[in-house]
């Protein structure tokens, strides 16, 4: 019976399924796997487990072998190549006056392809740049334009909370984030306070959004006149964490009451 193992190529990257074959693997083991672009260097993120149910429609790529010292040496030489290619490309971006922000270069494990990642406000004509890169490095060149969130995920960093970016540590994909989520959670709508280092709304707004929606469904709507045993007033503010609402009474005073005390 074949076994499926989860392999990750980057710290915060997506986990891909591979056929582990006869290898005995544990989480954290470095391995060389077969990919569409040739051999790749990855790390076991999910331990091997037997295939449940029918086999997948498309046969899984296989684990080629466990990584050796030579593989680590090649990986290090690839990093040197990536740094050299990054500096070389930056130089000619400036000379050609291209409006693009190059932030990363990745080489395939066999160094047969270099992928240049960049952000830009619009389309960029980089044909001349690609010719210069091919002439210099004699390998296949790929220019890939990505969004600002992907740049943050690939580069990493420290968020306003003092922790490493969620996107570069454990998030595998980006979920839609809206200003409505900030409103539902009673947060300040000041863009500087609810935006991440990438300049977009913070991904963590989605983490507790479902819980806040469930809590909010038990609260009266804003502006509604409600009654309790001792008070009657208009709802002017919510306190979701303490399960309370603030009421403005007829004499313009404000009192905070529990949602459970509201007479329905």
N, C-alpha and C positions, 0 to 999 in steps of 0.2 A: 504494500500500500504506500502510495506517495505521500509526502508530507509538505505542507506549505509553511514557509518561514517569511516573516516580515522584515524587509531590509530598508534602511534609511540611508540616504546619501549625504544629507546635511543635518545639522543639529535640529533645526526646526522644520525640516522638510517633510514631505509626504512619505508614508510608509507603503512600499510596493511589495506585492506577493511574488515569491519565487519558489521553485521546486528545490527543496533542500537535498534531494537525492539521498545518498548513503552517509552524508556528513552528519556528525554529532555536533550540534551547535547550541550555544547559550547566548542569552542577551548580552550584548556588548562585544561579541566576537567580530573582528574585522574579516571581511571576506571579499573575494573577487567574484563578480557575477556577470552573466551574459546580458547585454542590453542591446537595444536596437542600434546603438552607435558603437558597438564593440564591447570590450570588457570594461567594467566599472568597479570602483573601490567603494564598498559600503560597509555598514555596521548592522549587526542583527538587533532589531528593535522589538520583534515579537518572536518568541521561541517557536521552534517547529511544532506543528500539530497535524494529526491525520486529516485528510480531506473529508469533510462531511457532505453528504448528499451527492448529486451528480457532478461529474468533472466539469470544469469550466469549458466554455465553447472554444476558447483559444488556448492552446497549450502554453503553460507558464514557462518563462525563461528559467534557466537552471543556475544554481550556485556552481561556479566553475572550480573554486578551491578556496581553502582558507588563506588569508593573506600571509605572505612571508616577509622576511627582512628586506629582500630585494624589492618587494612591492612597496614597502614604506619608503625605500630609497627613491624609487621612481616617483612616488607621490610627492616627495620633497622636491625633486628636480622639476616636477610640473608646477609647483608653487613658484619656483624661481622663474620659470618661463612665463607664468601668468603675470608676475610683477614686471618683468621686462616688457611684455606685450602691452601692459596697461600704460607704462610710462611712454612707450613709443607711440601708441595711439593718441594719447593726450597731446603730445607734441604736434602731431599733424592735424588734430582737430582744431588747434589754435591757429596753425598756419593756413588751413583752408577756411577758417572763419565759420565753422559749423556750429549751429546753435543746438548743442546736445550736451548732456551731462553724463559722461562715462563714469560708472562707479564700480564696475566689477568685470573681471575677465576669468573665464573658466576654460581649462583644457581637459579634453577627454583623457582617460587613463593612459592610452597609448600615444597621446600627444599628436594625434592626427587631425584634430580639429580644435580651433579656438573660438569661443563664443564671447562676444563683447556685449555687455548689458548696459543700457543707457536709458535715461529719461529725456523727454523733449516735449515742448508745448504743441508741436505739430509734426508733420512729416519732414524727414530729413533726407536729402540727396547725398548718400554716403558712398556712391559708386567709386569715386576717385580715391577715397580713403581705403576702401576694400582692396583696390589694386595695389596700393602702397603696402598694405599689410600682407597680402599674398606674396609680393615680391620679397619682403623682408623675412617672413617666417616659413614660406614654402609649405603651408598646410591649408586645409579648408578653413575658410573664415565665415562666421555667422554673426550678423549684427541683429540684436534683439532689443526692441524697444518695449519697456515695461512701465507699469504705473508707479506712482509714488509710494503706495503701500507695499508693493513688491520690493522696492528699493530698501525700505525700512526693514523688511523681513530678511533680506539677504545680507544687509550690512550690520544689523543688530544695533544695540545701544541701551541706554537707560531711560525709562519713562519717568513721568512726573511723580509717580508713586515711589520711585527709588529702586524699582526692580527692573530686571531685564525685560525687553519687549516681549509681550505675549506671543506676537506673531513669529518671532525668531527662536522661541524656546519650545512651545508645545502646540501652537495652532497650526493645523495642516491646511486650512483654507480660510478665506475671508467671508464672513457672513455680512449681509446688508446691515448698515447702521443708519439710523435716521434721527433727526432732531426730536421726533416724537418720543423716542426712548428716554431722552434726557428730561422731557416734560413729565412723562409718567413717573419718573423716579424723583421728581421734585428738585432737580439739579439746576444750578445757574445756567442760563442760556448764553452766557458770555463765551464766544468762540475760543478765546484763549484758555478757558478753564475746562472745556470739554473736548479739546482737540489734542491729538497725540503729537509726537515729534515729527510725524510725517505731514502734519498740517490738516489731516482729515479727522473726522469724529473718532474718538477712542473706541477701539474694538471691545473694550471691557464693558461698554454700555449694553452689549447684547447678553452678557453672562447672566445677569439677574433680571433681565427684562420680563421673562415669562412669570417669575415670582411676583414682580411688582404688578403685572397685569391681573393676576389672580387676586392679589390683595386689593387692588383698586376696584375690582368688581363688587366688593363688599362695602365700599364707601359711597356716600351720597355724592351727587354731582356738585361741582363748584357753583355757588350762588343759590343753591336750593335752601328753602326755609324748612328747618327740621325742629322737632320738639323732643325734649327729655322730661324727666320727672320734675326738674327744677328750672329749666331754661327753654327759651324759644328764640331762634335766631338764624341768620344766614351763614352758610358755610363759606369761609373765606380762606382757609388754609388746611392742608393735610399734613399729618405726621404719620407716615406709613409704618415706620419702625416701631413706634409705640402704640399703634392702632388707635390713634386719636385724630380728632378734627377740631379746628378752631371756629367758634361761632361769634358773630358780631350781633350783640343784643340790640334791643330797641333804643337803649340809652347810649349806644355807640361803644360800649365796653366789649372787650373780647374775653371769652372763656374757652378753655380747652377741655373737651369731654371725650370719653371713650365711645367708639363707634357702637359698642354693645349697649350703651345707655340710650341710644336713639329709639324713640317710639315709632314703630312702623305701621 
